[in-house]
């Protein structure tokens, strides 16, 4: 069988371009013993992938050159061995960026799609949702009634985190990169206030948004961007506040190091705690998370914010660039069929 | 009775100078009901006092102008009411910067000087020692065998923290501001390695010091300075490392904001936790601390590093300036008698 896949041709400098990659048609081998052949139906494009395109040491290995890139995908089993999942099952795995994937049996995860869109396992029911859940519940220990500020709040993780916090009786303020995204946060997702971080200094806009939300300080900052917004958040943290570092979009494309907050002395004066985490360390929370998230989805307490891209595998690279440039809202999912 | 005291005359800009203060002779009033008259025998000069001379909002109030400054002192009771401590008792209180102090009874703390120099209650047996103890034990949760890096290690808190960690079987690396101080750390206090932060880029010197200590990464950074050394420490933290923010000497005299670490992305990749604290929130640890520290002092596991200044109250301001400029080692204590 033949299938197409995206290869990394060279490491991007700054913003990636079309000449950094190539869409290649390959002959997919028969699955060997213990392997599973999957027809991918959807894949996600995510900010962390930009990091893996660089050689910089990161928590994940750099993508090799002239080989297919990887990432989360869902699909249906086309062929499988005697111990593998039945043909026709829905599975989630990490060999995205391709139409057909031959995956080791241990690396596929059969999912229960009863009542949910299978692509939800790329987003709210996948690592995206688990990331928001772990960040709020375990790292920040968010309590009802507290004030949460979340940056990149119209992104996949941010939009989920904000909605989970609202469901727990918190005041939620978010930032996003366009007036349209800001409107989605307050009008569709129930945020108490939101601001466009491109419209002026984060420091002033954050202060005004907190005021609109009827609060004067932040108990928990869920940071997806770093840079200027992190400094602005430190400035408005309440005593005993927690800063959960989840991502740093502001630094991913940067060719110069992005300065850290100049006001870290406030970390001492206000007894603040700042902690980075990677969701992979917290798999033990997955059963609780899946139970809670399925309930929140049924009750429409959490409504997935997604950008669905059609056009098949060819559309995946442009969708990645668009997501990176801030053109998408929520989880960017590419339908491959 | 007449006594002399140091008044703040104006708020220093950058490094304080002699014209910012005045030594004033005053008539000390009779102690009123519930008050205690104390002849101070020793006072400490400390970096945080620089912060209180500025108007900048801090965790502690700014010193008022044209009034005596405050700070830790020990002394003996000269006069006291029926419910107060007996005449002749040794007490610790916060009305330093003066020869005679009239202190509310509730604000004096009778100390047991059996077997110890009363001035120890300004240092290793006082808030200095408690700060090191709380920072390592509660904030960092330092474990035996881990590697500790402590900056301003020839300072009062840093020298105590390093010695406590050595007593727990840790590898300890410190930084200080002169070759003489560096020598004290490795030759007198048992540090595994130390470096002079003024001799070159912190990043390179820290790497070399870790190598000399036979280790390649840091589990706990006890930060007393901020700035460049904080960035260098973040770079060498091990997975799951903790950064305890205790002070930020690098920023106290700065007239421009000091940039934060440019490598906070490592906080995520390596799951680091950074936490600021103020010792006043952790008074509950004081009984454990006093028991442990008296034992460590008896066993010479902790040896107080002090700069003793004689010359009475007149010597207090020059001693403060010298401490701030890095001319002292360990706790700076001014003998007032």
Interface residues (C-beta under 8 A of the other chain):
Chain A: X58 X59 X226 X230 X231 X245 X246 X247 X248 X251 X257 X258 X259 X260 X261 X262 X263 X264 X265 X266 X267 X268 X269 X270 X271 X272 X273 X274 X275 X276 X277 X278 X281
Chain B: X58 X59 X226 X230 X231 X245 X246 X247 X248 X251 X257 X258 X259 X260 X261 X262 X263 X264 X265 X266 X267 X268 X269 X270 X271 X272 X273 X274 X275 X276 X277 X278 X281
